[in-house]
Amino acid sequence: MPQSLTQVYLHIIFSTKKRYPFIEEAVEPELFAYIGDTIKRVGGIPFLINGVPDHIHILSSLPRTIMLSKYIEEIKRNSSRWIKTKDKGLEYEKFAWQNGYGAFSVSSSRKDNVIRYIKEQKEHHRTGTFQEKYIAFLKKYNIEYDEKYVWD
């Protein structure tokens, strides 16, 4: 077969460094659009990006020409550089994403459920911290982890 075809959907989650609430509602639309443009630039399709002040969720396709770690590095590096240019003084100059990330495969049949979950982030996080919700997420999907290495 001479043609390489893929359909890999990813649910990506990462937080700001030390979960600092950098992502204000006023900057969200631009930040999420910039992340979407970055995803497109590297060959992915951004389906939905949403979050709360201390973390974001992305549903996108994984481009067939890039490794997962490089893909997420591009998203985080470019968006971090961009947000530091925002005219908010020193607050955004100190912006950083956490070092790690969570990336989970999504089947075609579950894509709409993940979209709904990502859309409802603000309501979902009215109770509980990011850490509590993220650990519950890892447990629900039987993902092995060592909590001392999950946070930075």
Backbone as CSV, one residue per row, in Angstrom:
resi,resn,N_x,N_y,N_z,CA_x,CA_y,CA_z,C_x,C_y,C_z
1,MET,0.847,-1.170,0.000,0.000,0.000,0.000,0.895,1.236,0.000
2,PRO,0.907,2.025,-1.039,1.812,3.159,-1.150,1.384,4.389,-0.344
3,GLN,0.140,4.443,0.073,-0.356,5.630,0.762,-0.419,5.389,2.265
4,SER,-0.015,6.380,3.055,-0.091,6.280,4.517,-1.292,7.068,5.001
5,LEU,-2.230,6.379,5.617,-3.453,7.016,6.102,-3.602,6.756,7.592
6,THR,-4.044,7.760,8.318,-4.259,7.595,9.757,-5.524,8.321,10.190
7,GLN,-6.055,7.859,11.297,-7.134,8.555,11.990,-6.910,8.305,13.469
8,VAL,-6.131,9.178,14.080,-5.798,9.050,15.491,-6.274,10.315,16.190
9,TYR,-7.306,10.148,17.021,-7.823,11.266,17.799,-7.189,11.244,19.174
10,LEU,-6.830,12.423,19.669,-6.195,12.554,20.981,-6.961,13.512,21.871
11,HIS,-7.094,13.128,23.124,-7.560,14.040,24.166,-6.306,14.400,24.956
12,ILE,-5.900,15.659,24.845,-4.658,16.133,25.463,-5.018,17.055,26.625
13,ILE,-4.326,16.854,27.745,-4.553,17.679,28.934,-3.196,18.116,29.474
14,PHE,-3.055,19.406,29.727,-1.885,19.879,30.460,-2.227,21.165,31.188
15,SER,-1.471,21.420,32.250,-1.761,22.578,33.092,-0.672,23.628,32.968
16,THR,-0.970,24.753,33.549,0.049,25.782,33.684,1.033,25.315,34.761
17,LYS,2.210,25.880,34.745,3.226,25.533,35.745,2.667,25.773,37.143
18,LYS,2.751,24.756,37.982,2.263,24.791,39.372,0.791,25.183,39.463
19,ARG,0.056,24.972,38.363,-1.376,25.254,38.273,-1.709,26.707,38.584
20,TYR,-0.804,27.617,38.237,-1.075,29.037,38.439,-2.198,29.457,37.485
21,PRO,-3.192,30.212,37.952,-4.359,30.557,37.112,-4.076,31.674,36.100
22,PHE,-3.204,31.394,35.148,-2.832,32.376,34.131,-3.926,32.627,33.098
23,ILE,-4.709,31.613,32.778,-5.583,31.689,31.611,-6.887,32.396,31.975
24,GLU,-6.883,33.701,31.789,-8.063,34.517,32.070,-9.049,34.397,30.913
25,GLU,-10.326,34.557,31.218,-11.353,34.447,30.178,-11.106,35.418,29.025
26,ALA,-10.541,36.577,29.315,-10.301,37.575,28.268,-9.291,37.097,27.219
27,VAL,-8.343,36.246,27.619,-7.311,35.784,26.695,-7.650,34.424,26.070
28,GLU,-8.629,33.719,26.649,-8.971,32.380,26.167,-9.217,32.297,24.660
29,PRO,-10.114,33.117,24.100,-10.407,32.956,22.663,-9.165,33.066,21.782
30,GLU,-8.318,34.039,22.076,-7.089,34.202,21.287,-6.117,33.049,21.514
31,LEU,-5.964,32.645,22.766,-5.040,31.543,23.086,-5.499,30.258,22.417
32,PHE,-6.767,29.939,22.538,-7.282,28.703,21.955,-7.198,28.747,20.427
33,ALA,-7.452,29.915,19.839,-7.318,30.055,18.380,-5.861,29.895,17.966
34,TYR,-4.949,30.447,18.741,-3.523,30.327,18.422,-3.082,28.864,18.505
35,ILE,-3.538,28.172,19.532,-3.218,26.750,19.661,-3.796,25.983,18.476
36,GLY,-5.029,26.298,18.093,-5.644,25.663,16.926,-4.841,25.893,15.669
37,ASP,-4.347,27.109,15.478,-3.511,27.413,14.310,-2.203,26.632,14.343
38,THR,-1.621,26.493,15.526,-0.386,25.706,15.666,-0.643,24.254,15.283
39,ILE,-1.750,23.715,15.752,-2.112,22.335,15.423,-2.245,22.170,13.916
40,LYS,-2.919,23.106,13.272,-3.075,23.045,11.814,-1.731,23.153,11.100
41,ARG,-0.855,24.025,11.602,0.457,24.234,10.973,1.300,22.965,10.946
42,VAL,1.131,22.121,11.974,1.920,20.886,12.012,1.166,19.696,11.423
43,GLY,-0.016,19.960,10.861,-0.739,18.924,10.143,-1.872,18.252,10.884
44,GLY,-2.226,18.744,12.054,-3.329,18.166,12.819,-4.630,18.902,12.556
45,ILE,-5.686,18.363,13.106,-6.998,18.999,13.033,-7.449,19.275,14.460
46,PRO,-7.643,20.555,14.818,-8.149,20.871,16.151,-9.679,20.783,16.149
47,PHE,-10.235,19.888,16.933,-11.691,19.769,17.007,-12.265,20.665,18.093
48,LEU,-11.614,20.723,19.239,-12.079,21.574,20.328,-10.944,21.816,21.302
49,ILE,-10.857,23.062,21.764,-9.887,23.452,22.781,-10.667,24.247,23.818
50,ASN,-10.523,23.881,25.075,-11.223,24.592,26.134,-10.465,24.360,27.433
51,GLY,-10.786,25.151,28.420,-10.119,24.963,29.688,-10.618,25.910,30.744
52,VAL,-9.862,25.970,31.791,-10.112,26.829,32.940,-8.794,27.550,33.230
53,PRO,-8.761,28.441,34.215,-7.547,29.245,34.417,-6.239,28.486,34.581
54,ASP,-6.280,27.233,35.064,-5.013,26.544,35.331,-4.711,25.361,34.418
55,HIS,-5.571,25.032,33.451,-5.254,23.939,32.530,-6.180,23.946,31.320
56,ILE,-5.762,23.201,30.303,-6.584,23.114,29.097,-6.757,21.664,28.662
57,HIS,-7.786,21.474,27.851,-8.080,20.200,27.200,-8.130,20.466,25.703
58,ILE,-7.574,19.559,24.941,-7.572,19.658,23.483,-8.059,18.330,22.917
59,LEU,-8.975,18.391,21.966,-9.296,17.214,21.167,-8.825,17.526,19.764
60,SER,-7.909,16.716,19.274,-7.359,16.940,17.940,-6.974,15.610,17.313
61,SER,-6.662,15.692,16.042,-6.070,14.526,15.396,-4.561,14.616,15.575
62,LEU,-3.908,13.472,15.554,-2.449,13.426,15.586,-1.974,13.336,14.145
63,PRO,-1.175,14.310,13.700,-0.662,14.227,12.326,0.157,12.952,12.129
64,ARG,0.097,12.389,10.953,0.803,11.130,10.697,2.303,11.322,10.554
65,THR,2.750,12.581,10.464,4.161,12.857,10.192,4.956,13.333,11.410
66,ILE,4.372,13.260,12.601,5.059,13.804,13.772,4.817,12.889,14.984
67,MET,5.831,12.763,15.816,5.685,11.972,17.036,4.837,12.745,18.047
68,LEU,4.146,12.018,18.896,3.274,12.631,19.890,4.019,13.653,20.746
69,SER,5.174,13.295,21.271,5.905,14.212,22.148,6.299,15.492,21.413
70,LYS,6.699,15.393,20.168,7.055,16.575,19.376,5.819,17.421,19.090
71,TYR,4.700,16.770,18.809,3.436,17.452,18.544,3.035,18.320,19.739
72,ILE,3.046,17.738,20.931,2.661,18.490,22.120,3.702,19.551,22.452
73,GLU,4.959,19.254,22.231,6.013,20.258,22.431,5.758,21.483,21.558
74,GLU,5.392,21.271,20.299,5.105,22.387,19.391,3.934,23.222,19.908
75,ILE,2.883,22.554,20.354,1.706,23.264,20.870,2.085,24.102,22.085
76,LYS,2.768,23.496,23.038,3.109,24.192,24.271,4.138,25.295,24.040
77,ARG,5.176,25.001,23.279,6.232,25.991,23.034,5.687,27.226,22.323
78,ASN,4.945,27.007,21.248,4.424,28.137,20.475,3.413,28.958,21.267
79,SER,2.512,28.298,21.979,1.499,29.045,22.730,2.124,29.783,23.916
80,SER,3.144,29.206,24.530,3.828,29.873,25.627,4.544,31.134,25.132
81,ARG,5.211,31.030,24.005,5.876,32.211,23.427,4.848,33.283,23.081
82,TRP,3.727,32.861,22.499,2.706,33.812,22.084,2.111,34.559,23.274
83,ILE,1.718,33.823,24.321,1.033,34.473,25.443,1.966,35.450,26.165
84,LYS,3.260,35.216,26.114,4.202,36.137,26.749,4.260,37.484,26.026
85,THR,3.723,37.548,24.820,3.691,38.824,24.088,2.462,39.655,24.429
86,LYS,1.521,39.087,25.163,0.300,39.801,25.520,0.633,40.957,26.449
87,ASP,-0.052,42.045,26.295,0.211,43.262,27.063,-0.432,43.185,28.445
88,LYS,0.129,42.382,29.303,-0.360,42.255,30.675,0.772,42.503,31.672
89,GLY,1.857,43.059,31.207,2.963,43.318,32.115,3.684,42.041,32.501
90,LEU,4.158,41.991,33.706,4.968,40.864,34.171,4.179,39.578,34.328
91,GLU,2.850,39.663,34.464,2.066,38.452,34.708,2.280,37.405,33.621
92,TYR,2.134,37.779,32.357,2.300,36.809,31.282,3.764,36.554,30.944
93,GLU,4.646,37.447,31.330,6.073,37.194,31.108,6.520,35.944,31.856
94,LYS,5.855,35.622,32.962,6.214,34.461,33.771,5.431,33.207,33.378
95,PHE,4.620,33.307,32.331,3.785,32.185,31.929,4.631,30.976,31.552
96,ALA,4.165,29.805,31.973,4.791,28.536,31.571,3.761,27.429,31.697
97,TRP,3.879,26.447,30.821,3.082,25.231,30.943,3.842,24.252,31.825
98,GLN,3.141,23.310,32.430,3.804,22.255,33.184,4.709,21.473,32.231
99,ASN,5.664,20.754,32.764,6.573,19.980,31.926,5.885,18.805,31.252
100,GLY,4.991,18.145,31.943,4.363,16.949,31.404,3.027,17.222,30.738
101,TYR,2.344,16.140,30.414,1.027,16.215,29.778,0.352,14.865,29.892
102,GLY,-0.926,14.860,29.649,-1.673,13.619,29.487,-2.193,13.591,28.060
103,ALA,-2.044,12.479,27.392,-2.558,12.324,26.025,-3.212,10.950,25.936
104,PHE,-4.465,10.950,25.535,-5.261,9.731,25.566,-5.923,9.525,24.213
105,SER,-5.859,8.303,23.711,-6.489,8.008,22.426,-8.007,8.011,22.593
106,VAL,-8.683,8.433,21.532,-10.139,8.524,21.536,-10.650,7.788,20.304
107,SER,-11.553,6.851,20.508,-12.119,6.146,19.357,-13.141,7.043,18.660
108,SER,-13.357,6.778,17.401,-14.331,7.553,16.627,-15.695,7.548,17.299
109,SER,-16.074,6.430,17.881,-17.394,6.315,18.499,-17.517,7.136,19.786
110,ARG,-16.398,7.524,20.395,-16.413,8.301,21.647,-16.073,9.772,21.437
111,LYS,-15.806,10.156,20.210,-15.387,11.536,19.915,-16.415,12.560,20.409
112,ASP,-17.697,12.339,20.155,-18.730,13.287,20.597,-18.804,13.386,22.113
113,ASN,-18.576,12.281,22.819,-18.565,12.310,24.289,-17.414,13.165,24.803
114,VAL,-16.263,13.047,24.170,-15.101,13.835,24.590,-15.334,15.313,24.281
115,ILE,-15.932,15.607,23.155,-16.271,17.004,22.829,-17.184,17.582,23.905
116,ARG,-18.197,16.838,24.287,-19.128,17.296,25.326,-18.376,17.524,26.650
117,TYR,-17.509,16.588,27.002,-16.722,16.706,28.236,-15.848,17.964,28.208
118,ILE,-15.190,18.207,27.098,-14.307,19.371,26.990,-15.121,20.667,27.001
119,LYS,-16.260,20.680,26.349,-17.117,21.882,26.355,-17.551,22.256,27.760
120,GLU,-17.737,21.262,28.612,-18.282,21.485,29.952,-17.208,21.706,31.022
121,GLN,-16.010,22.076,30.631,-14.919,22.210,31.596,-15.208,23.200,32.715
122,LYS,-15.743,24.339,32.395,-15.979,25.340,33.444,-16.981,24.821,34.483
123,GLU,-18.033,24.179,34.022,-19.008,23.602,34.953,-18.391,22.440,35.728
124,HIS,-17.631,21.622,35.031,-17.010,20.437,35.626,-16.055,20.805,36.761
125,HIS,-15.366,21.925,36.623,-14.350,22.300,37.610,-14.845,23.285,38.657
126,ARG,-16.144,23.435,38.758,-16.685,24.263,39.856,-16.492,23.561,41.191
127,THR,-16.342,22.251,41.139,-16.062,21.478,42.352,-14.793,20.673,42.114
128,GLY,-13.912,20.713,43.042,-12.677,19.926,42.953,-11.568,20.643,42.206
129,THR,-10.354,20.308,42.574,-9.173,20.910,41.952,-8.782,20.142,40.695
130,PHE,-7.909,20.737,39.920,-7.367,20.057,38.742,-6.708,18.756,39.161
131,GLN,-5.914,18.801,40.235,-5.218,17.607,40.686,-6.197,16.479,41.017
132,GLU,-7.254,16.790,41.744,-8.243,15.769,42.100,-8.911,15.184,40.855
133,LYS,-9.308,16.047,39.939,-9.996,15.599,38.725,-9.054,14.792,37.831
134,TYR,-7.803,15.227,37.736,-6.847,14.541,36.868,-6.515,13.141,37.406
135,ILE,-6.301,13.042,38.712,-6.033,11.732,39.320,-7.243,10.817,39.142
136,ALA,-8.445,11.341,39.318,-9.657,10.541,39.102,-9.737,10.065,37.650
137,PHE,-9.351,10.932,36.719,-9.331,10.595,35.293,-8.345,9.454,35.037
138,LEU,-7.147,9.557,35.593,-6.136,8.508,35.417,-6.617,7.172,35.991
139,LYS,-7.244,7.223,37.150,-7.752,5.999,37.772,-8.887,5.392,36.955
140,LYS,-9.790,6.239,36.473,-10.927,5.757,35.681,-10.462,4.972,34.457
141,TYR,-9.362,5.439,33.849,-8.855,4.792,32.639,-7.689,3.839,32.904
142,ASN,-7.507,3.469,34.192,-6.495,2.481,34.585,-5.097,2.828,34.089
143,ILE,-4.731,4.074,34.253,-3.411,4.527,33.826,-2.482,4.521,35.040
144,GLU,-1.407,3.774,34.943,-0.440,3.711,36.033,0.330,5.020,36.115
145,TYR,0.567,5.484,37.333,1.287,6.733,37.535,1.902,6.727,38.925
146,ASP,2.877,7.583,39.115,3.468,7.817,40.423,3.235,9.297,40.703
147,GLU,2.393,9.585,41.680,1.961,10.965,41.928,3.116,11.927,42.175
148,LYS,4.222,11.435,42.700,5.338,12.360,42.952,5.954,12.872,41.647
149,TYR,5.629,12.231,40.518,6.156,12.688,39.222,5.074,13.325,38.333
150,VAL,3.841,13.384,38.807,2.753,13.945,38.001,2.775,15.463,38.010
151,TRP,3.175,16.059,39.134,3.074,17.529,39.289,4.441,18.189,39.231
152,ASP,4.455,19.408,38.761,5.673,20.237,38.834,5.329,21.610,39.310
